[in-house]
Amino acid sequence: MKLASTVLCLSAFEQSIAFAPARVGVLPSSKIHAPKLSVHAPRSTQLFASNSNDNEEANLRQFDFPQNEEIQNLNPNMMVPTLAVASLAFMPLSAEAATGTNQVASAFMAYGHYLSLFLMIGALMFERLTIAPGMTKETERSLVFADAAYGVSAVALLVSGYYRAVEYGKGWNFYSHEPIFWVKMVFFSILGSASLFPTITSIKRAILATKGGDSWQPMTDKLADRMKSVVNAELLIMGSIPLSATLMSRGIGYSETIPYNIIGPVLTAATALGLGFKYTKEAITWSEDE
């Protein structure tokens, strides 16, 4: 963009030199003579012709450049580099100067956001394909590591999303008045709350496995089915979050008259607290007899 702008400026300047009235081809006023009449006109007519000639000379002189030796001695080719350098001073030095944001940091933050999402999906898919009745201790231990990777990725997704909304995106004022943004946050709250059940269950069973003895028993069909159903729900929500993000970024439903900036946080917090309590209690008090 800088190079193209500079070339355009130079081209425009050269064209202005080519078409400028370089003493613009106008004859000096001293060489301009009114046509001589062969017939003697009355005195009043001669006076009118004299005034007309004076006016014509004045009009021509206003297009003439000043009779200044310094200006006449200037070389137009020497002015081109100066004009080019001056024009660069008014151009943005980079996209960062144009937008006011650090584009490198913004790119890495977006990359971290997407990478976190992919890692979460990968961890969930591993859990879904691994969970089965009668798993060995080693297999259940791998579920603990997969769930830990899922948790770290979820935190990274939340942190990178926060900075993208506040620092590198359209600004918090836009997102806070965007209802689909809060729908996305509710989805994320459901996702985090639902993950508490397989997380707590896996940790409980891992602790029992380290104690040895008869305290640890292979996973039953009932518990395996329950964990699979929760992971299936998480995968469904994970597929809904990118859809809500694409709608949100395009301002679908944006409104400053409706207090979404108040309704959204309250609804998100209520969802996280309510479902978080439900799944935590279910995991802690799980019983095969129910």
C-alpha positions in Angstrom: 0.0 0.0 0.0 2.8 2.4 0.8 4.6 1.7 -2.5 1.3 2.1 -4.5 0.5 5.3 -2.8 4.0 6.7 -3.4 3.9 5.8 -7.1 0.5 7.5 -7.4 1.8 10.6 -5.7 4.9 10.8 -8.0 2.7 10.2 -11.1 0.3 13.0 -10.1 3.2 15.4 -9.4 4.8 14.7 -12.8 1.5 15.2 -14.6 1.0 18.5 -12.7 4.4 19.6 -14.0 3.6 18.5 -17.5 0.3 20.4 -17.6 1.3 23.4 -15.4 1.3 26.8 -17.1 5.0 26.9 -17.3 4.9 30.3 -17.9 2.3 28.1 -19.5 3.0 28.9 -23.0 1.6 32.4 -22.5 3.4 35.1 -24.3 4.8 37.9 -22.1 2.5 40.8 -21.7 4.9 43.0 -23.5 4.5 41.0 -26.7 0.8 41.1 -26.8 -0.6 43.7 -29.2 -4.1 44.6 -30.0 -5.0 44.3 -33.7 -4.5 47.5 -35.6 -7.6 49.0 -37.3 -7.3 50.6 -40.7 -10.3 52.7 -40.0 -10.1 55.5 -37.5 -12.7 54.9 -34.8 -14.2 57.7 -32.7 -12.3 58.7 -29.6 -14.8 57.0 -27.3 -14.2 53.7 -29.2 -10.5 54.1 -28.9 -10.8 54.6 -25.2 -12.9 51.4 -24.9 -10.4 49.4 -27.0 -7.5 50.6 -24.7 -9.4 49.6 -21.6 -10.1 46.2 -23.2 -6.5 45.6 -23.9 -5.5 46.5 -20.4 -8.0 44.1 -19.0 -6.8 41.4 -21.3 -3.2 41.9 -20.2 -4.2 41.8 -16.6 -6.2 38.6 -17.1 -3.2 37.0 -18.8 -0.8 38.1 -16.1 -2.7 36.4 -13.4 -1.9 33.0 -14.9 1.8 33.9 -15.1 4.2 32.8 -12.4 5.9 35.4 -10.3 9.0 37.0 -11.8 11.3 35.5 -9.1 14.8 34.3 -10.0 14.8 31.7 -7.1 11.6 30.1 -8.3 12.7 30.2 -11.9 16.0 28.4 -11.0 14.3 25.5 -9.2 14.6 22.1 -10.9 11.3 20.2 -10.8 13.2 16.9 -10.8 14.7 17.9 -7.4 11.3 18.4 -5.9 10.1 14.8 -6.6 12.1 13.1 -3.8 11.1 15.8 -1.4 7.4 15.4 -2.2 7.7 11.6 -2.0 9.3 11.7 1.5 6.7 14.2 2.7 3.8 12.1 1.4 5.1 9.1 3.4 4.8 11.1 6.6 1.0 11.0 6.2 0.7 7.3 5.5 0.1 4.7 8.2 3.4 2.9 8.9 1.6 -0.5 9.5 -1.7 -2.1 10.1 -1.0 -1.6 13.8 -0.8 2.2 13.3 -4.0 2.1 11.2 -6.1 0.0 13.7 -4.4 0.9 16.9 -3.9 -2.8 17.9 -0.9 -5.1 17.9 -1.6 -7.3 14.9 1.0 -9.9 15.9 -0.5 -10.3 19.4 -4.0 -10.4 17.9 -3.0 -13.2 15.5 -1.4 -15.3 18.2 -4.4 -14.8 20.5 -6.8 -16.0 17.7 -4.5 -18.9 17.0 -4.5 -19.9 20.7 -8.3 -19.6 20.8 -8.8 -21.9 17.9 -6.1 -24.3 19.0 -7.8 -24.6 22.5 -11.1 -25.4 20.8 -9.5 -28.2 18.8 -7.8 -29.6 21.8 -11.0 -29.6 23.7 -12.8 -31.5 20.9 -9.9 -34.0 20.7 -10.0 -34.7 24.4 -13.8 -35.2 24.4 -13.6 -37.5 21.4 -10.9 -39.5 23.2 -13.1 -39.8 26.3 -16.1 -40.8 24.2 -14.3 -43.6 22.4 -12.5 -44.8 25.5 -15.3 -45.0 28.1 -16.6 -48.5 28.3 -17.8 -50.9 31.1 -15.1 -52.9 32.7 -12.1 -50.7 31.8 -8.7 -51.5 33.3 -7.0 -49.2 35.8 -4.5 -48.0 33.1 -7.4 -47.2 30.7 -9.2 -45.2 33.4 -5.9 -43.4 34.2 -5.7 -42.3 30.6 -9.2 -40.8 31.0 -7.8 -38.7 33.9 -5.0 -37.3 31.7 -7.5 -36.6 28.8 -9.8 -34.8 31.2 -6.9 -32.7 32.5 -6.0 -31.7 29.0 -9.6 -30.8 28.4 -9.7 -28.6 31.5 -6.5 -26.8 30.6 -7.7 -26.2 27.1 -11.0 -24.8 28.4 -9.2 -22.3 30.6 -7.0 -21.3 27.6 -10.1 -20.9 25.5 -11.8 -18.7 28.1 -8.7 -16.5 28.6 -8.0 -16.1 24.9 -11.6 -15.3 24.3 -11.6 -12.7 26.9 -8.6 -10.9 25.4 -10.1 -11.2 21.9 -13.3 -9.6 23.1 -11.7 -6.8 25.1 -8.4 -6.0 23.4 -8.3 -7.4 19.8 -11.9 -7.7 18.6 -14.7 -5.2 18.1 -14.6 -4.1 21.7 -16.5 -5.0 24.9 -19.2 -2.4 24.2 -20.1 -4.3 21.0 -20.1 -7.8 22.5 -21.9 -6.8 25.7 -24.9 -5.6 23.6 -24.8 -8.7 21.3 -27.4 -11.3 22.5 -25.8 -14.2 20.6 -22.6 -13.5 22.5 -24.4 -14.2 25.7 -26.0 -17.3 24.1 -22.5 -18.5 23.4 -21.5 -17.8 27.0 -24.5 -19.8 28.3 -23.3 -22.7 26.1 -19.9 -22.4 27.5 -21.4 -22.4 31.1 -23.3 -25.6 30.3 -20.2 -27.1 28.8 -18.1 -26.4 31.9 -20.8 -27.5 34.3 -21.5 -30.8 32.5 -17.8 -31.6 32.4 -17.8 -31.7 36.2 -19.5 -35.1 36.3 -16.9 -37.1 34.3 -14.1 -35.1 35.9 -15.1 -35.8 39.5 -16.0 -39.4 38.7 -12.6 -40.1 37.1 -10.8 -38.5 40.0 -12.8 -40.5 42.5 -12.1 -43.7 40.7 -8.4 -42.9 40.3 -8.0 -42.3 44.0 -9.7 -45.6 44.8 -7.5 -47.4 42.3 -4.3 -46.2 44.1 -5.6 -47.5 47.5 -5.8 -51.0 46.2 -7.9 -53.7 47.8 -11.5 -54.2 47.1 -12.4 -50.5 47.2 -12.0 -50.2 43.4 -14.3 -52.1 41.1 -14.5 -52.0 37.3 -16.9 -49.4 35.8 -20.4 -50.7 35.6 -22.7 -50.4 32.5 -24.8 -47.8 34.2 -22.0 -45.5 35.1 -20.4 -45.9 31.7 -23.7 -45.1 30.0 -24.1 -42.0 32.1 -20.6 -40.7 31.4 -21.1 -41.4 27.7 -24.4 -39.4 27.6 -22.7 -36.4 29.4 -19.8 -36.5 26.9 -22.3 -36.7 24.0 -24.0 -33.6 25.3 -20.7 -31.8 25.6 -19.8 -32.6 22.0 -23.2 -31.3 20.9 -22.6 -28.0 22.7 -19.1 -27.8 21.3 -20.6 -27.9 17.8 -23.0 -25.1 18.7 -20.4 -22.7 20.0 -18.7 -22.0 16.6 -22.1 -21.4 15.0 -23.0 -18.8 17.7 -19.6 -17.2 17.2 -20.1 -16.7 13.5 -23.5 -15.1 14.1 -22.2 -13.0 16.9 -19.3 -11.5 14.9 -21.8 -10.3 12.3 -23.9 -8.4 14.8 -27.0 -10.5 14.5 -29.6 -9.2 17.0 -27.3 -6.3 18.2 -29.2 -3.7 20.2 -28.3 -1.0 22.7 -31.9 -0.4 23.7 -32.3 -3.8 25.4 -30.0 -4.2 28.4 -28.2 -7.4 27.2 -25.1 -6.2 29.1 -27.1 -6.9 32.3 -29.3 -9.8 31.3 -26.4 -11.8 29.8 -24.1 -11.9 32.8 -27.0 -12.8 35.1 -28.2 -15.6 32.9 -24.7 -16.9 32.4 -23.9 -16.9 36.1 -27.2 -18.6 37.0 -26.6 -21.3 34.4 -23.1 -22.0 35.7 -24.1 -22.1 39.3 -27.3 -24.1 38.9 -25.9 -26.8 36.5 -22.5 -26.8 38.3 -24.2 -27.7 41.6 -26.4 -30.4 39.9 -23.5 -32.3 38.2 -21.2 -31.9 41.2 -23.8 -33.4 43.5 -24.6 -36.2 41.1 -20.9 -37.2 40.8 -20.2 -37.1 44.5 -23.4 -39.0 45.5 -23.4 -41.4 42.6 -25.0 -44.8 43.5 -25.6 -47.9 41.4 -28.8 -48.5 43.3 -30.6 -45.4 42.0 
